[in-house]
Amino acid sequence: MKSKAEVVVIGGGSTGTSIAYHLAKLGVDVILVEKGYIGSGSTFRCATGIRQQFTDEANIRLQKYNVERWKRLSEELEYDVNFKQTGYLFLATTEEEVEAFKQNIELHNKFYVPTKLITPEEAKEIVPLLNADEFLAGQWNPTDGKANPFKTVFAFAKKARELGAEIYEYTEVTGVIVENKEVQGVKTNKGIIKADVIVNAANAWAPIINEMVGLGKEFIPIKPYKHQLVKTEPLKEGQIEPLVCPPAWNDSYVLQDGEDGGVLCGTGIEYGPTYDMTPTYDFLRGVLKWATRIIPALKYVHILRQWAGFYAKTPDSNPAIGKINYIDGFYIAAGFSGHGFMMAPGVGEAMAELIVKGKSKVPLDWNWYDPHRFERGELRSAAFQIG
């Protein structure tokens, strides 16, 4: 293991591997350390979705940029990450929701995100198995999509290594070396790595790293909440291609896997704060209640597996991204609250450019995601979250 680098990235999920890749692309000597295997935290447990349909300007603009990055990512990384623009379909059950959809659509269209209002009949044309009689309207964006989280993390890591980055799995950070309010490196279970810049991309474990540099766990109050998914046996291709979500139904959703046609089913049942990842029967019963109401045909398919992962949540469900002012050379990109995978390309690019150039061309609103906003009590409007 190398004992020195310009930058050490802590955390090997989609965000950490993206940052490492983009730093290596800029010619930086970078080491990424991951206490498990890459992707083993939240990334490999996510529902694969990528959307622009948020309810605030900052997330919409960032995600519009990210979708453009996702469209080119397989070519850029020279590895197919299986990105498909299959859309996101939100469904309204009340007139109040229909009005809220119209307001959302107006905001999306302001930033050239092509969301539109559709009828239940049009929604059923997009999703043939949909129980359309339950809904009044749909909020539909065909340019949203999904990608393979396993392939994406592998592709970022592979390309980063080709560009000179080192990635050390099963390497746990046990301490961060700070002298005169400047980072000097990290202590790991395999030895010390000296570096002038440390990036905390540990997401659910980010508060532990913050505590190591003397900030305290509550400086950025990220809490791990257990969320779960169920996956069915494969269905015929094209039956439920977009992510389908009636938000009023406990933020439940269904989405046909882009690889094998199995259906991923999620709902807004969460447990925590906890680092426990044991699946629960309560979730299985709850998610299937809503999934079979959205798509009645799911009553007749077999469940193949169920698993749990983390939403690393902040109080406003927006991540903390940027430089920590109190400690020279310490940066953070964590607390993505279920949105880390979809944001990873642009966030990785922006963080790398911030570290190297002091600014970025990525339309990422640094003030909106400011890590210091919590200590000032300046919460943002909550990022729209499902599942």
C-alpha positions in Angstrom: 0.0 0.0 0.0 1.3 3.5 -0.9 2.0 5.7 2.1 1.5 9.0 0.5 -0.8 10.8 -2.0 -2.1 14.3 -2.8 -5.7 13.4 -2.0 -7.3 10.5 0.0 -11.0 9.8 -0.6 -12.8 8.0 2.2 -15.7 5.9 0.9 -16.0 3.6 -2.1 -19.6 4.1 -3.2 -20.8 5.8 -6.4 -19.8 9.3 -5.0 -16.4 8.3 -3.7 -15.4 6.4 -6.9 -16.7 9.2 -9.0 -14.6 11.8 -7.1 -11.5 9.5 -7.4 -12.0 9.1 -11.1 -12.5 12.8 -11.8 -9.4 13.7 -9.6 -7.3 11.2 -11.5 -8.6 12.6 -14.8 -7.3 16.0 -13.7 -3.9 14.4 -13.0 -4.1 14.2 -9.2 -2.3 11.5 -7.3 -5.3 10.0 -5.5 -6.0 7.1 -3.2 -9.5 5.8 -2.3 -10.0 3.7 0.8 -13.1 1.7 1.5 -13.6 -0.3 4.7 -15.6 -3.0 2.8 -15.7 -3.7 -0.9 -16.5 -0.8 -3.3 -20.2 -0.2 -3.5 -20.9 -2.2 -0.3 -22.6 0.7 1.5 -25.7 2.4 0.0 -24.8 2.1 -3.7 -25.3 -1.6 -4.3 -28.5 -1.5 -2.4 -30.2 1.3 -4.3 -33.2 1.1 -6.7 -31.2 2.3 -9.8 -33.3 5.4 -10.5 -32.1 8.7 -12.0 -34.4 11.6 -12.1 -34.6 15.4 -12.6 -38.1 15.7 -11.0 -37.3 17.5 -7.8 -39.3 20.5 -6.3 -36.4 23.0 -6.0 -34.2 24.8 -8.5 -30.8 23.5 -7.1 -31.6 19.8 -7.4 -33.4 20.2 -10.8 -30.4 22.1 -12.3 -27.9 19.6 -10.9 -29.9 16.7 -12.1 -30.5 18.1 -15.6 -26.7 18.3 -15.9 -26.3 14.8 -14.4 -28.7 13.2 -17.0 -26.5 14.6 -19.8 -23.5 13.1 -18.0 -25.3 9.8 -17.6 -26.1 9.7 -21.4 -22.3 9.9 -22.2 -21.0 7.9 -19.2 -20.6 4.5 -20.8 -18.6 6.0 -23.7 -16.6 8.1 -21.3 -15.7 5.3 -19.0 -15.4 2.7 -21.8 -17.7 0.4 -19.9 -21.5 0.0 -20.3 -23.3 1.2 -17.2 -26.6 0.3 -18.8 -28.2 3.8 -18.6 -31.6 3.9 -20.1 -34.0 6.9 -20.3 -37.2 5.0 -19.4 -38.7 7.9 -17.6 -40.3 8.6 -14.2 -44.1 8.6 -13.8 -45.7 10.2 -10.7 -49.4 9.7 -10.2 -52.0 11.9 -8.5 -54.9 10.6 -6.5 -56.5 14.0 -5.5 -57.2 17.3 -7.2 -54.7 18.9 -4.7 -52.0 16.6 -6.1 -52.9 17.5 -9.6 -52.4 21.2 -8.8 -49.1 20.4 -7.1 -48.0 18.5 -10.2 -48.8 21.5 -12.4 -46.6 23.7 -10.2 -43.8 21.1 -10.4 -44.1 20.9 -14.1 -43.9 24.7 -14.5 -40.7 24.7 -12.5 -39.2 21.8 -14.4 -40.0 23.4 -17.7 -38.4 26.7 -16.6 -35.1 24.8 -16.7 -35.9 22.9 -19.9 -36.7 19.6 -18.2 -39.5 18.2 -20.4 -42.0 17.1 -17.7 -45.6 17.2 -18.7 -49.1 16.4 -17.3 -50.7 13.3 -18.8 -54.1 11.5 -18.4 -54.6 8.1 -16.8 -55.2 6.7 -20.2 -51.9 8.0 -21.5 -50.2 6.7 -18.3 -51.6 3.2 -19.1 -50.1 3.4 -22.6 -46.7 3.9 -21.0 -47.3 1.2 -18.3 -49.6 -1.4 -19.7 -50.1 -3.2 -16.4 -51.0 0.0 -14.5 -54.2 0.2 -12.4 -55.0 3.5 -14.1 -58.6 3.7 -12.7 -57.1 4.8 -9.3 -55.5 8.0 -10.6 -56.5 11.4 -11.8 -53.3 12.4 -13.7 -49.6 11.7 -14.2 -46.5 13.8 -14.0 -44.3 12.3 -16.7 -40.8 12.9 -17.8 -39.4 10.5 -20.4 -35.8 11.7 -20.0 -35.4 10.4 -16.5 -34.1 6.9 -16.3 -32.1 4.2 -14.5 -28.7 2.6 -14.6 -26.8 -0.4 -13.1 -25.2 0.6 -9.8 -22.8 -2.4 -9.8 -21.5 -1.6 -13.3 -21.3 2.1 -12.6 -19.1 1.8 -9.5 -16.9 -0.8 -11.2 -16.6 1.5 -14.3 -15.6 4.6 -12.2 -13.1 2.5 -10.2 -11.7 0.8 -13.3 -11.1 4.0 -15.1 -9.7 5.7 -12.1 -7.1 3.0 -11.7 -6.3 3.2 -15.4 -5.6 6.9 -14.8 -3.3 6.2 -11.9 -5.5 6.1 -8.8 -5.0 3.6 -6.1 -8.1 1.9 -4.6 -7.7 -0.1 -1.4 -10.7 -2.2 -0.3 -11.1 -3.6 3.2 -9.1 -0.7 4.4 -10.8 1.0 7.3 -9.9 4.6 8.4 -9.3 4.6 12.1 -8.2 8.2 12.5 -7.5 11.4 10.6 -4.2 13.2 11.3 -4.7 16.9 11.9 -2.0 19.4 12.9 -2.5 23.1 13.3 -6.0 22.8 11.8 -4.6 21.2 8.6 -5.1 17.6 7.5 -1.9 15.6 7.3 -3.2 12.2 6.3 -5.3 9.2 7.6 -4.6 6.2 9.8 -6.0 2.9 8.6 -6.0 -0.7 9.7 -3.2 -1.2 7.2 -1.0 1.8 8.0 -0.8 5.6 7.6 -1.4 7.4 4.3 -0.1 11.0 4.3 -2.1 13.5 2.2 -2.8 17.2 2.2 -6.4 16.8 1.2 -9.0 14.4 2.6 -12.5 13.9 1.1 -15.2 12.5 3.4 -17.4 10.5 1.0 -18.5 7.9 3.6 -22.2 8.9 3.5 -23.9 7.1 6.3 -20.6 6.8 8.1 -19.5 10.4 7.4 -20.2 11.7 11.0 -17.7 9.1 12.3 -15.0 10.6 10.0 -16.1 14.2 11.0 -15.6 13.2 14.6 -12.0 12.0 13.8 -11.1 15.5 12.7 -12.6 17.1 15.8 -15.8 18.4 14.3 -18.2 16.2 16.3 -20.8 13.8 14.9 -23.5 16.4 15.0 -21.6 19.1 13.1 -23.3 17.7 10.0 -26.2 15.7 11.4 -26.3 12.7 9.0 -28.4 9.8 10.3 -28.5 6.3 8.7 -32.1 5.1 8.1 -32.8 1.6 6.9 -34.8 1.4 3.7 -35.6 -1.8 1.9 -36.5 -3.2 -1.5 -38.2 -6.3 -2.8 -37.5 -7.8 -6.2 -39.8 -10.2 -8.2 -39.1 -12.7 -10.8 -38.7 -11.3 -14.3 -41.6 -10.0 -16.3 -41.8 -9.5 -20.1 -39.7 -6.6 -21.1 -41.5 -3.2 -21.3 -44.3 -3.8 -18.9 -43.1 -1.4 -16.2 -40.2 0.4 -17.8 -40.4 3.8 -16.0 -40.3 4.2 -12.2 -44.0 4.5 -11.2 -44.9 6.3 -8.0 -48.1 7.6 -6.4 -46.5 9.8 -3.7 -49.8 9.8 -1.6 -49.5 6.0 -1.3 -46.7 6.1 1.2 -44.2 7.2 -1.4 -44.4 3.7 -2.8 -42.9 2.8 -6.2 -42.3 0.0 -8.7 -39.7 -0.2 -11.4 -38.7 -3.0 -13.8 -35.0 -3.8 -13.5 -33.1 -2.7 -16.6 -31.0 -5.9 -16.7 -33.3 -8.9 -16.1 -36.9 -7.6 -16.1 -37.6 -8.2 -12.4 -39.7 -5.6 -10.6 -38.2 -3.6 -7.8 -40.8 -2.6 -5.2 -40.2 0.1 -2.6 -42.2 2.1 0.0 -41.6 4.8 2.6 -41.2 2.5 5.6 -38.0 3.4 7.3 -36.3 2.3 10.5 -33.7 4.2 12.5 -31.4 5.8 13.0 -29.6 2.4 12.7 -26.8 0.6 11.0 -28.7 -2.6 11.0 -29.4 -4.0 7.6 -31.7 -7.0 8.5 -34.7 -7.2 6.2 -38.1 -7.1 8.0 -41.4 -8.9 7.4 -43.3 -5.6 8.2 -41.7 -4.0 5.2 -42.4 -7.0 3.0 -46.1 -6.9 3.9 -46.3 -3.1 3.6 -44.6 -2.8 0.2 -46.6 -5.6 -1.4 -49.8 -3.9 -0.3 -49.0 -0.8 -2.3 -47.1 -2.5 -5.2 -50.1 -4.8 -6.0 -52.4 -1.9 -5.9 -50.3 0.1 -8.4 -49.8 -3.0 -10.6 -52.5 -5.7 -9.7 -50.7 -8.3 -11.9 -47.9 -8.4 -9.3 -50.2 -10.5 -7.1 -49.3 -13.4 -9.3 -45.5 -13.2 -9.5 -42.9 -14.7 -7.1 -40.7 -12.7 -4.8 -37.1 -13.6 -5.4 -35.3 -11.5 -2.8 -35.5 -8.7 -0.2 -32.7 -6.5 1.1 -32.0 -3.4 3.1 -29.7 -0.4 2.7 -29.3 3.1 4.0 -30.7 6.5 3.3 -28.0 8.7 4.9 -30.3 11.5 5.7 -29.7 15.1 6.7 -32.5 17.3 8.3 -33.5 18.7 5.0 -32.8 15.6 2.9 -30.1 17.6 0.9 -26.5 16.5 0.9 -23.5 18.3 2.4 -21.1 19.1 -0.4 -18.1 21.3 -0.2 -15.1 22.5 1.8 -15.0 22.5 5.6 -13.8 26.0 6.6 -12.4 25.0 10.0 -9.8 22.5 8.8 -7.6 23.2 5.8 -7.7 20.4 3.2 -10.9 18.7 4.5 -13.9 18.3 2.1 -17.2 16.4 2.3 -19.7 15.0 -0.1 -22.2 13.0 2.0 -25.7 12.8 3.4 -27.4 12.2 0.0 -30.7 11.0 1.6 -31.3 8.4 -1.1 -30.0 10.5 -4.1 -26.3 9.7 -4.1 -26.3 7.3 -7.0 -28.2 9.6 -9.4 -26.1 12.6 -8.5 -22.7 10.8 -8.6 -21.3 11.9 -12.0 -21.8 15.6 -11.6 -20.9 15.7 -7.9 -17.7 13.8 -8.5 -16.8 16.2 -11.3 -17.6 19.3 -9.2 -15.7 18.1 -6.1 -12.6 17.3 -8.2 -12.7 20.7 -9.8 -13.2 22.5 -6.5 -10.2 20.7 -5.0 -7.9 21.3 -8.0 -9.2 24.7 -9.4 -11.1 26.2 -6.5 -14.3 26.4 -8.6 -16.3 24.2 -11.0 -18.3 24.6 -14.2 -20.8 22.1 -13.0 -24.2 23.8 -12.1 -24.0 22.8 -8.5 -25.2 25.4 -6.1 -22.5 25.4 -3.4 -24.5 27.6 -1.2 -27.5 25.3 -1.3 -25.5 22.2 -0.3 -23.2 24.2 2.1 -22.0 21.8 4.8 -22.0 24.7 7.3 -25.7 25.4 6.9 -26.7 23.1 9.8 -24.6 24.9 12.4 -26.2 28.2 11.2 -29.7 26.6 11.4 -30.3 27.4 7.7 -32.1 24.3 6.5 -33.2 24.2 2.8 -36.6 23.1 1.6 -36.6 19.4 1.9 -35.5 17.5 -1.2 -38.3 15.5 -2.7 -37.7 11.9 -1.6 -39.5 8.7 -2.4 -39.3 5.2 -1.0 
